[in-house]
């Protein structure tokens, strides 16, 4: 078992099929997915939690629940609330820590759903912690790469998010890059606003292979009867249909600025048409989160809807639609 950077055994990415299965198959960051639909981190556990409710062989992949160096108990209840536009949550990145994840959780997908790609979502609260998690897990077989959640607060720098601090972002990604040869996705927040594209460029320059766009938007939902926040933490992250246009626009802007960089479009996807918006805007992969919490069968329906759309339009390669949005002149 490896628990430090100095002794890390760096393993290559898991073997992937040599041929992309058309029309829905896609290759992104050197990983071959059977289709572009990926379950978003925080909504899929580590895979085994969904075994009885989701056909894990029908989707392209999943991003795991967060993994940190030490266990985290997370935010107080209530952690999740609904509103007309979707969902707000403050789970607090609760997870059992990298040792328990390694011991108890990461073997399931390899043993039972080897064709479904797994990205391990990595969090940290100091720059060095991202690489520590990766080094601790990197010799395990089965997972295809990592997703770095740089929306975490840097507790050694006053709580500013890593993604909002160019120097910290570069160091997080470069040290993670030094710890593994597997693909690295960097997950960015829409709260970066006009700094999103520069942050995306910084992540790629520092060694990231791909980007996940976007994380949840910060928000507040108030219970007017109690005059208190709906969530125990107070504010939280907004997801669901309300942020679909935000994620699509972020994907379009980054895809225009960084052509050729693989993107996973995420935010508000509940139908095949939503997924197609992200693909037309420049995404190779499409994440599904809140919709799968409301209806665990939603991801499978989205996959079937994409297949029907391709058949109806005579599309033999869905990946060829990537970034073909026609902008008004």
DOFILUM-244008 format. One line per 5 residues: number of its first residue (from 0); their letters; for each residue x, y, z of C-alpha. Coordinates in nm, 4 decimals, padded with zeros to 6 digits. Layout:
% residues N
NUM = A = X,Y,Z ~ ...
This chain:
% residues 329
0 = XXXXX = 00.0000,00.0000,00.0000 ~ 00.1251,00.3446,-00.0872 ~ 00.0638,00.6410,00.1380 ~ 00.3236,00.8983,00.0386 ~ 00.4463,01.0678,-00.2740
5 = XXXXX = 00.8000,00.9468,-00.2206 ~ 00.7022,00.5820,-00.2394 ~ 00.4147,00.5984,-00.4822 ~ 00.3824,00.3268,-00.7421 ~ 00.2591,00.5050,-01.0505
10 = XXXXX = 00.0357,00.2846,-01.2602 ~ -00.0847,00.3402,-01.6152 ~ -00.4513,00.3912,-01.6843 ~ -00.6714,00.0822,-01.6955 ~ -00.6851,-00.0973,-02.0307
15 = XXXXX = -00.9605,00.0391,-02.2523 ~ -01.1217,-00.1047,-02.5630 ~ -00.9175,-00.0261,-02.8724 ~ -01.2238,00.0600,-03.0779 ~ -01.4824,00.3271,-02.9984
20 = XXXXX = -01.8285,00.1744,-03.0410 ~ -02.0402,00.3992,-03.2623 ~ -02.2598,00.5947,-03.2641 ~ -02.2391,00.6832,-02.8922 ~ -01.8856,00.5776,-02.7999
25 = XXXXX = -01.6375,00.8542,-02.7255 ~ -01.2696,00.8858,-02.6420 ~ -01.1713,01.1631,-02.4012 ~ -00.8326,01.2216,-02.2366 ~ -00.7174,00.8818,-02.3581
30 = XXXXX = -01.0130,00.7005,-02.1998 ~ -01.2716,00.5184,-02.4110 ~ -01.6314,00.5477,-02.2852 ~ -01.9152,00.3347,-02.4256 ~ -02.1295,00.6495,-02.4312
35 = XXXXX = -02.0854,01.0087,-02.3097 ~ -02.3141,00.9873,-02.0041 ~ -02.1221,01.0028,-01.6753 ~ -02.2731,01.0103,-01.3260 ~ -02.1612,01.3236,-01.1426
40 = XXXXX = -01.9542,01.3095,-00.8265 ~ -02.1563,01.3148,-00.5082 ~ -02.4552,01.1453,-00.6700 ~ -02.3085,00.8021,-00.7435 ~ -02.1243,00.7089,-00.4233
45 = XXXXX = -01.8427,00.4757,-00.5215 ~ -02.0680,00.2729,-00.7511 ~ -02.1828,-00.0128,-00.5293 ~ -02.4386,00.2102,-00.3563 ~ -02.6357,00.2277,-00.6834
50 = XXXXX = -02.6111,-00.1364,-00.7847 ~ -02.9777,-00.2121,-00.7125 ~ -03.1262,00.0982,-00.8765 ~ -02.9056,00.1941,-01.1740 ~ -02.7888,-00.0212,-01.4635
55 = XXXXX = -02.4201,00.0643,-01.4272 ~ -02.3451,-00.1179,-01.7526 ~ -02.5702,00.1206,-01.9469 ~ -02.3778,00.4402,-01.8730 ~ -02.0364,00.5539,-01.9884
60 = XXXXX = -01.8827,00.6132,-01.6491 ~ -01.9047,00.7763,-01.3097 ~ -01.7107,01.0205,-01.0979 ~ -01.6855,00.8860,-00.7462 ~ -01.7890,01.0481,-00.4241
65 = XXXXX = -01.5158,01.2778,-00.2950 ~ -01.2027,01.1327,-00.1375 ~ -00.9929,01.3305,00.1117 ~ -00.6842,01.2435,00.3144 ~ -00.8779,01.2130,00.6412
70 = XXXXX = -01.2427,01.1182,00.7004 ~ -01.4919,01.4058,00.6936 ~ -01.8249,01.4033,00.8744 ~ -01.9603,01.6824,00.6578 ~ -02.2216,01.9496,00.7162
75 = XXXXX = -02.5067,01.9361,00.9687 ~ -02.8587,01.8312,00.8672 ~ -03.0526,01.9216,00.6692 ~ -02.8048,01.8712,00.3876 ~ -03.0355,01.8760,00.0851
80 = XXXXX = -03.3360,02.0851,-00.0098 ~ -03.5476,02.1232,-00.3231 ~ -03.6791,02.4395,-00.4828 ~ -03.8624,02.5159,-00.8073 ~ -03.5453,02.5302,-01.0161
85 = XXXXX = -03.3725,02.2222,-00.8803 ~ -03.1822,02.1349,-00.5654 ~ -02.9560,02.3004,-00.3113 ~ -02.7141,02.0988,-00.1018 ~ -02.4458,02.1400,00.1620
90 = XXXXX = -02.3138,01.7896,00.2214 ~ -01.9767,01.9230,00.3284 ~ -01.7747,01.6748,00.1200 ~ -01.8443,01.3975,00.3699 ~ -01.6423,01.0838,00.2986
95 = XXXXX = -01.4647,00.8052,00.4889 ~ -01.1130,00.9150,00.3914 ~ -00.8620,00.7707,00.1501 ~ -00.7658,00.4679,00.3598 ~ -01.1237,00.3418,00.3940
100 = XXXXX = -01.2013,00.4223,00.0304 ~ -00.9015,00.2187,-00.0797 ~ -00.9881,-00.0727,00.1509 ~ -01.3670,-00.0881,00.1203 ~ -01.4935,00.0901,-00.1902
105 = XXXXX = -01.2779,00.0991,-00.5018 ~ -01.2802,-00.2696,-00.5906 ~ -01.6504,-00.2978,-00.6683 ~ -01.6649,-00.1372,-01.0120 ~ -01.3594,-00.3275,-01.1336
110 = XXXXX = -01.5069,-00.6585,-01.0218 ~ -01.8624,-00.6077,-01.1439 ~ -01.8737,-00.3311,-01.4081 ~ -01.5286,-00.3184,-01.5633 ~ -01.6573,-00.1571,-01.8841
115 = XXXXX = -01.7858,00.1486,-01.6961 ~ -01.5114,00.4058,-01.6528 ~ -01.4425,00.5426,-01.3034 ~ -01.2874,00.8792,-01.2219 ~ -01.1931,00.9269,-00.8567
120 = XXXXX = -01.3009,01.2688,-00.7311 ~ -01.0201,01.4110,-00.5173 ~ -01.0492,01.6930,-00.2651 ~ -00.8008,01.8686,-00.0418 ~ -00.7820,02.1555,00.2032
125 = XXXXX = -00.4109,02.2206,00.1567 ~ -00.2190,02.2130,-00.1712 ~ -00.0302,01.8943,-00.0924 ~ -00.3404,01.6921,-00.0010 ~ -00.4593,01.6372,-00.3592
130 = XXXXX = -00.1345,01.4632,-00.4526 ~ -00.1366,01.2682,-00.1253 ~ -00.4750,01.1147,-00.2085 ~ -00.3659,01.0294,-00.5613 ~ -00.0408,00.8715,-00.4436
135 = XXXXX = -00.2330,00.6602,-00.1935 ~ -00.4711,00.5221,-00.4562 ~ -00.2719,00.5221,-00.7782 ~ -00.1410,00.1655,-00.7680 ~ -00.4938,00.0224,-00.7526
140 = XXXXX = -00.6276,-00.1225,-01.0798 ~ -00.9604,-00.0399,-01.2366 ~ -01.0060,00.3344,-01.2198 ~ -00.9319,00.5398,-01.5279 ~ -00.8204,00.8691,-01.3775
145 = XXXXX = -00.8940,01.1484,-01.1341 ~ -01.1206,01.4516,-01.1079 ~ -00.9730,01.7311,-00.8958 ~ -01.2366,01.9381,-00.7178 ~ -01.0553,02.2703,-00.6894
150 = XXXXX = -01.3648,02.4419,-00.5471 ~ -01.2420,02.3355,-00.2009 ~ -01.1205,02.6136,00.0326 ~ -00.7460,02.6410,00.0882 ~ -00.7408,02.6496,00.4680
155 = XXXXX = -00.3769,02.7640,00.4684 ~ -00.4598,03.0698,00.2580 ~ -00.7615,03.2156,00.4354 ~ -01.0196,02.9836,00.2800 ~ -00.9979,03.1059,-00.0811
160 = XXXXX = -01.0920,02.8358,-00.3317 ~ -00.7964,02.6759,-00.5074 ~ -00.9613,02.7405,-00.8434 ~ -00.9857,03.1124,-00.7686 ~ -00.6147,03.1462,-00.6863
165 = XXXXX = -00.4012,03.1083,-01.0023 ~ -00.0821,03.0201,-00.8153 ~ -00.2543,02.7625,-00.5940 ~ -00.4395,02.6137,-00.8911 ~ -00.1184,02.5688,-01.0870
170 = XXXXX = 00.0534,02.4032,-00.7918 ~ -00.2380,02.1703,-00.7112 ~ -00.2552,02.0478,-01.0705 ~ 00.1216,02.0221,-01.1244 ~ 00.1785,01.8239,-00.8034
175 = XXXXX = -00.1131,01.5959,-00.8874 ~ 00.0346,01.5515,-01.2350 ~ 00.3666,01.4463,-01.0809 ~ 00.1891,01.1802,-00.8738 ~ 00.0231,00.9899,-01.1602
180 = XXXXX = 00.0303,00.9074,-01.5284 ~ -00.3446,00.8582,-01.5325 ~ -00.5663,01.1281,-01.6891 ~ -00.6515,01.4314,-01.4747 ~ -00.9811,01.6165,-01.5029
185 = XXXXX = -01.0076,01.9508,-01.3194 ~ -01.3559,02.0515,-01.2011 ~ -01.4135,02.4269,-01.2039 ~ -01.6779,02.6461,-01.0417 ~ -01.9116,02.8762,-01.2388
190 = XXXXX = -01.8643,03.1275,-00.9568 ~ -01.5289,03.2117,-01.1197 ~ -01.7236,03.4217,-01.3707 ~ -01.4921,03.5918,-01.6219 ~ -01.1949,03.4161,-01.4573
195 = XXXXX = -01.3263,03.0749,-01.5669 ~ -01.1494,03.0654,-01.9028 ~ -00.8136,03.1821,-01.7576 ~ -00.8479,02.9202,-01.4826 ~ -00.9183,02.6541,-01.7435
200 = XXXXX = -00.6063,02.7575,-01.9339 ~ -00.3976,02.7513,-01.6150 ~ -00.5188,02.4008,-01.5311 ~ -00.4291,02.2685,-01.8755 ~ -00.0922,02.4434,-01.8753
205 = XXXXX = -00.0145,02.2856,-01.5359 ~ -00.0762,01.9336,-01.6653 ~ -00.4502,01.8625,-01.6646 ~ -00.5788,01.6474,-01.9498 ~ -00.9436,01.7533,-01.9368
210 = XXXXX = -01.1915,01.9779,-01.7556 ~ -01.5289,01.9288,-01.5867 ~ -01.7611,02.2285,-01.6308 ~ -01.9281,02.3216,-01.4035 ~ -01.9576,02.2633,-01.0307
215 = XXXXX = -02.2625,02.3850,-00.8395 ~ -02.3467,02.7552,-00.8046 ~ -02.3509,02.9050,-00.4536 ~ -02.7003,02.9924,-00.3354 ~ -02.9409,03.0313,-00.0465
220 = XXXXX = -03.2947,02.8974,-00.0007 ~ -03.4979,03.0321,00.2933 ~ -03.7876,02.8670,00.4739 ~ -04.0191,03.1665,00.5079 ~ -04.2217,03.0114,00.7916
225 = XXXXX = -03.9223,02.9595,01.0195 ~ -03.7274,03.2503,00.8668 ~ -03.4236,03.0272,00.8596 ~ -03.2143,02.8766,00.5789 ~ -03.3492,02.5502,00.4440
230 = XXXXX = -03.0084,02.3859,00.4971 ~ -02.8355,02.3225,00.8269 ~ -02.5165,02.4840,00.6998 ~ -02.7030,02.7913,00.5712 ~ -02.5970,02.8411,00.2101
235 = XXXXX = -02.5229,02.5611,-00.0333 ~ -02.4570,02.4591,-00.3906 ~ -02.7352,02.4973,-00.6461 ~ -02.7811,02.2225,-00.9047 ~ -03.0500,02.0991,-01.1380
240 = XXXXX = -03.2371,02.2596,-01.4307 ~ -03.1726,02.6147,-01.3082 ~ -02.8023,02.5934,-01.3903 ~ -02.8289,02.4226,-01.7314 ~ -02.7747,02.7479,-01.9279
245 = XXXXX = -02.4846,02.8405,-01.6981 ~ -02.3040,02.5136,-01.7635 ~ -02.3720,02.5178,-02.1368 ~ -02.2375,02.8730,-02.1734 ~ -01.9273,02.7882,-01.9670
250 = XXXXX = -01.8659,02.4850,-02.1867 ~ -01.9028,02.6912,-02.5043 ~ -01.6659,02.9623,-02.3846 ~ -01.3967,02.7210,-02.2707 ~ -01.4279,02.5047,-02.5820
255 = XXXXX = -01.3754,02.8134,-02.7994 ~ -01.0741,02.9249,-02.5966 ~ -00.9187,02.5776,-02.5659 ~ -01.0117,02.3841,-02.8798 ~ -00.9242,02.0174,-02.8577
260 = XXXXX = -00.9294,02.0000,-02.4778 ~ -01.1754,01.7287,-02.3659 ~ -01.4615,01.8708,-02.1590 ~ -01.7221,01.7039,-01.9395 ~ -02.0289,01.9295,-01.9440
265 = XXXXX = -02.2183,01.9195,-01.6176 ~ -02.5155,02.1011,-01.4686 ~ -02.8893,02.0642,-01.5143 ~ -02.8944,01.7637,-01.7482 ~ -03.2162,01.5639,-01.7221
270 = XXXXX = -03.2963,01.4758,-02.0868 ~ -03.1172,01.3737,-02.4044 ~ -03.1818,01.7230,-02.5444 ~ -02.9996,01.8730,-02.2449 ~ -02.7047,01.6420,-02.3080
275 = XXXXX = -02.7007,01.7384,-02.6750 ~ -02.6783,02.1055,-02.5799 ~ -02.3530,02.0364,-02.3973 ~ -02.2156,01.8296,-02.6860 ~ -02.3010,02.0986,-02.9407
280 = XXXXX = -02.1345,02.3538,-02.7120 ~ -01.8122,02.1516,-02.7117 ~ -01.8367,01.8748,-02.4494 ~ -01.7138,01.5218,-02.5131 ~ -01.8796,01.3846,-02.1989
285 = XXXXX = -02.1974,01.4879,-02.0181 ~ -02.2475,01.4575,-01.6444 ~ -02.5812,01.3744,-01.4829 ~ -02.6332,01.4492,-01.1150 ~ -02.9524,01.5943,-00.9676
290 = XXXXX = -03.1711,01.4199,-01.2264 ~ -03.0369,01.0807,-01.1173 ~ -03.1127,01.1598,-00.7534 ~ -03.4741,01.2355,-00.8434 ~ -03.5007,00.9360,-01.0756
295 = XXXXX = -03.2193,00.6778,-01.0784 ~ -03.3331,00.5603,-01.4231 ~ -03.2815,00.9033,-01.5803 ~ -02.9228,00.8364,-01.6984 ~ -03.0310,00.5220,-01.8841
300 = XXXXX = -03.3154,00.7127,-02.0507 ~ -03.0741,00.9847,-02.1567 ~ -02.8501,00.7241,-02.3212 ~ -03.1468,00.5730,-02.5053 ~ -03.2657,00.9199,-02.6064
305 = XXXXX = -02.9245,01.0008,-02.7537 ~ -02.9321,00.6782,-02.9540 ~ -03.2799,00.7572,-03.0886 ~ -03.1745,01.1116,-03.1790 ~ -02.8749,00.9802,-03.3719
310 = XXXXX = -03.0935,00.7299,-03.5557 ~ -03.3539,00.9939,-03.6389 ~ -03.0923,01.2346,-03.7755 ~ -02.8755,00.9780,-03.9510 ~ -02.5819,01.0422,-03.7171
315 = XXXXX = -02.3295,00.7595,-03.7112 ~ -02.0833,00.9275,-03.4764 ~ -02.2227,01.1461,-03.1979 ~ -01.8722,01.2710,-03.1162 ~ -01.8618,01.4436,-03.4563
320 = XXXXX = -02.1260,01.6882,-03.3266 ~ -01.8880,01.8171,-03.0600 ~ -01.8626,02.1954,-03.0786 ~ -02.0761,02.2358,-03.3910 ~ -02.3005,02.5044,-03.2431
325 = XXXX = -02.3704,02.7715,-03.5064 ~ -02.3341,03.1081,-03.3342 ~ -02.5478,03.3991,-03.4626 ~ -02.3621,03.6374,-03.6952
